[in-house]
Amino acid sequence: MEPLTGEFRNTLDEKGRLSVPAKLRGELEVGTFTLTQGVDKCLWLFPPAEWKNLSEKLMSETSLFHARARLIQRRILAPSQEVELDKAGRIAIPQSLREYAGLSKDCVILGISKYVEIWDAEAYRQYLAEHESEFLEAAEELGELTL
């Protein structure tokens, strides 16, 4: 699978369906995907192989006897739901996940190499504004990175 990249804007319809941009659909294999709560009040959409890898690591490398591990499992694994692309290239986002991410109408869809993030457009704008100085500091730290 090619890396999933790009920033796109689409509208959530009245039935809670979101069109996956054609560029991302072309990179995703046909079938069922896993949608779950992400960090920073967005949703994460994983292709099957990537979800299997993440969920197996979360379970095998954490202990049920550690409170922080259980918290991560409850926030990432437990709310996950399988979704399918319909014939029109849309996914139906379950109500509980729409509420978690505050999705109303306008959405931002980000391809981030191995997964996709789905944001409410206004929440994403606010996130970027609030974290600009932190981004600049992080970018400065990458100054030693060679390409």
N, C-alpha and C positions, 0 to 999 in steps of 0.2 A: 504494500500500500504506500502510495506517495504521501509525503507530509501534508497535513491539512493546514492550509494557511489562508489568510485573508480576513478582512473586516467587512461585514455586510449589514444592511439594515432591511428589515422586513416587518410586516404588520401581523400581529396575532389576530386571527379572525374571531367572530362571535362564539364559535364552538371550541376555542382554545387550540386551534391548529396553527402551526407556524411553517411557512414554506422554507425548506432548506435550500440555500442558494445552489444554482446549477453547478458552479465550480466545485463546491464541497460534495454535492451528490455524485459527481464524476469520480471523486477520490474515495468515497465510501463504498464498501461492498454492499450489494443488495441484501436485505434481510432485516433482522431485528437488532436494535441498538439498546443500550442501557442509558437511561436518563436519571440523574440523581442531583441532590443538593451539592453545590460546590462551596468553596470558601468565598467570602466576600459577597454573599447574597446573590450569586449567580447560579445557573444550572450547568452541569457538566454532561455532555453527550459523548458516550464511548462506543467505538466499534467493538464487536464481540471479543476479539483477541486482546485488545487493550483493557477491556473491563475485566476479563478473566485474570489477566496478569495483575492488575491493581488489587482486585478483591482477594486473590490468593495471597498476595504479599501482605495485605492488611491483616489477614487472619493468621498466617504462618509466622509473621515477625512481631506479633503483639500477643500479649497475654490477657486472657479473660479476667485475670485477677488484678489487673492494673486499671484504675479508674479512668485515666486519660485514654488508654487504649479502647475501653468500652465506649467512651464518649465519641471517639473518632468512628468506631464501627457503627454506632447509632446514628451519627450525622451523615455518614457517607454510604454505608452499605444498606442499612435498614430502609431508608426512604427510596432506594433505587427501584425503578420500574422499567420494564421492557416497552419499547415503542417501535413502531414500524413506519417506514416511509409509505404513504399511500400512492396511488397512481399519479397524483398531481405533484408528488415530491414534498408532501407535508408530513409533519409529525404532530400527533395529538398530545399536547402537554397536559398531564393530569392536574386537576384543580389544586391538590395539595402542593405540588411543585410550583405551579403558577403563583400561589399565595406566598410560598417561601421566598421566591425571587422577586416578588412584587411586580410581576409582568402584567401590564395593563393593555397596551395596544402596540406602541412602537418598540421594537426590539433590536438589539445589536447582537450579531452572531459573529463569533471570533473563532477562526481555525487556529489551533495552537499545537501544531505538529501531530500529536497522537490523539487529540480529543478536541471537542468543540465546546466553547462557552456560550451560554445564552443569557443575555442581560436585558433588563428593562432599560430603554435608551436613556431616560433621565437619570436613573441610578448609575449607569455607566459614566455619563458625563460628570456627575458629582464625584464619583470614585476617582476619575482621572484628575479632576481639579484638586481634590483633597490630597492626592498622593504625588503631585508633581515634584515637590522638593525631594521627597523620598526616592522618586525615580531618578532624579538628577544625581543624587548621592550614590545610588546603586550603579548607575551608568559610569560614574567616575571610578568606582571600585573595579569595574571591568576594563579599565584603561590598560591593564597589563595583558588582557586577552589578545592573543594573536590569531589572525585569520589565515 
